[in-house]
Amino acid sequence: MSTPLLDVRELVVRYGAVTAVDGVSFSLAPGETLALNGPSGCGKSSTALAVLQLRRPHSGEVHFEGRELTALSERELRPLRPRMQPVFQDPYGSLSPRHRIRDAVAEPLRLQGGRPTPAEVAELLDRVGLDPSYGDRRPHELSGGQCQRVGIARALASDPRLLVLDEPVSALDPSVRAGILNLLADLQDELGLAYLFICHDRAVVRHFADRVLEMRDGRISSS
């Protein structure tokens, strides 16, 4: 078997006296889609935040590309963050209403010290199925599905190996969801991405994921 891209071991996340994630372990291979499925409040999103080190866990380990992330400082994490990118549930909330779409897509490249060109931004928009002219618009001028495509373009800008997809279609109309899921499947085939897919809809995860782990009360209940 190949070395896992992501290896989570006995992860515990607490909010004060409340244990949101209680000893969760799983691994994710390069190019694989692993879904965490379960009801609201079961610990799925807390697990995702801890994997990304956006919420530091109380205990446990998160190994990504062979590095144990929980032992690293924020300065040491910085060069690894572009390789593992989030796509959040709210497509509007993840974009600044003041910025044009082209600036939102270019921002990750600038944060890494680059100077993104209009051609690079246009290529990213085209890759997610948006006409490059959408770069001149602001988020309120786009639909929810179009804004989610912008969020995916932002994630792709840093050339990641892992996308953490936290309910990426749950806020979208049913008629739009299939288009976003098909886009994600095409990008995975094209780029070899791995997905940690957080979703409460069992029908969606059974169709989209290679493997599904069920979460209940902060624990993995079955696979």
N, C-alpha and C positions, 0 to 999 in steps of 0.2 A: 504493500500500500504506500502511496505517496505521503510525504510529510504534510500534516494539516496546515492550511493557511492560517486558520484561527483555531485555538485550543483553549477552551474555558474550563477551569477546574475549581469546583467547590465555591462558586461565587456567592457572596453574601452582600446584600445592599440593605442598609437600614436608614430610616428617617426617624431620628430620635429613638423612641422605644418600639417603633413599628418595623418589623422585618419584612421588606417588600420582596426580596429575593433570598431564598434559603437553600444554599448548597447546590446551585445549578451547575451542571457540567455538560459540555457538548463540544464537538469539533466540527470543522467545516473545511472541506477540501477545496483546492483551487478550481474555479469554474462551476462549483456546486451551488444549488439553492436549498437552503435549510430554513424551514418556517417554524416560528414559535406561534402556536395557536392557543387561544384561550379567551375567557371572558374579560371584560374590563376590570382592571384592578388586580389581575392575577400576577403581575410582575414582569410582563413582556417588555414594556417600554423602559422600565428601570434596568432590565438586563441589557437592552440596547445601549442605553446611556453609559452603563458601566463598561461595556465592550469598547465603546468609543473613548472612554476615559473623560467623558463630559460630566459624569458623576463618579467620584472615586469610591470603589467598593470598601465595605468594612473589612472584608477578608476574601481570600481566594486569589486565583491567578488568571490573567488573560495573556495568552501567548499569541503574538501576531508576527508572522514571518520569522519565527524563531526567537523573537524578543519578548521578554516578560514585561508587560507594560506597567503593571501596578507598582513596580519598584523604581520606575523612571520619574524624574522631575519633569515639570512642564517644559523646561528648556530642552531636555533630552527627548521628550515626546514630539516636539515641534516638527522635526524632519520626517517623522513617521505619519503624521496626521494626513498629509495629502493622499496616502496610500489607502486610507480607510475613511470613506466619506458617507455622511448621512443624507437621506432624502426623507423629509418629515411629512406628517399627515396634512397639515394646513398649507396648501400651495400659496396662498396669499400672505399668510403670517411669516413665511420664511423669506419674503422679499421686501425690501424697503420700498414704501410707496413713493418716496422722493426720487428714486433712481430709475433711470431708463433701463430697459432690459439689457442692452449691450453692456452697461456698466456693471449690472448684477452678475452677468456671465463672466466678465473680465476680472471681477474682484478676486477670485481665488488665485488667478495667475499673478496679479499684482502683489498679493500677500506673500507669494513665494519669491518675490523679487524680480519677476518678469515684467516685460513691457508688451502686453498682448496687442496684436495688430487687429484692425477691422476684419481682415481675412480670417484670422483665427477664431474670432467671435462668430463670424458668419458660418464657418465650418461647424462649430459646435451647435449652433441653432439648426442648421440643416440636418445634422446627425440625429437630432431628436424630433425631426419632422416639422420644424417651423421655418417659414420663409425668413431669410435674413433681414427683411424689412421690418420684422417685429422688433428688432433691436432698438428702433426709435420710439417704441411705445413704453408706457409705464404699466405696472401690474394691474391697475384698475381697468385698463383698456383690453385686458385679456380674459378669457374664460378660465374657470378653475382647471380644466384639463390642460390648457395652454400654459398656465402658470406652473403646473406640475412638470411639464416638459422643460420649462426654464430651470426649475429646480434640479432636474436630472442633468441638464447641460452644465450647470454650475458644478455638480458633483464630478462630472466627467472631465472638467477642465484641468484637474490636477493629476490626471492619468492614474486613477486608483486601481487597486486589485480587488477591493472589497467595498460593496455598497451595503449600508445598513438601512433597510427600507422599513420605516416605522409607519404602518398603516397608510401606504402611499396612494391607495385608491378608495379608502373608506369615505372620504369627504366628497367624492365625485359622483356625478349622476351615473346610473347603471350603464347608460349608452356610451359613456366616455371611458369607463373602467377597462373594457376590453382593449381599447386602443393603447392605453398606457401599459397594460400587461404585455401586449404584443410587442410594443417598443422595447420594454425591458428584456423580453426573451430574445429579440433580434440583437440588442446590444451585447447580451451575454454571449451569444454565438460569435459575434464579430470580434469582441474584445477579450473574451475569456474571463469575464468578471465572475466573482463569487458574490452571492446575495445572502444576507441574513434578513429574512422576510418576516416582519412582525404583522400579524393579522388576526382578527377575531372571527373572520368568516371562513368556516371550515371548507365550504365548497370551493372558494377561491384558492386556498392553500393546497387542497388536494389536486387541483388542476395545475397549479403553477409550480409547486415545489418538488424537488427530488426526494426530500425527506421532511417529515412533519413531527415536531415534538409538541405534545400537549402540556400546557402549564395550568396548574391549579394552586392557588394559595402560595405563590412564590416558589413552587417546586415543579420539576418535570414529573408528570404523572405517568406518561407512557410514550412510546415512539412508534 
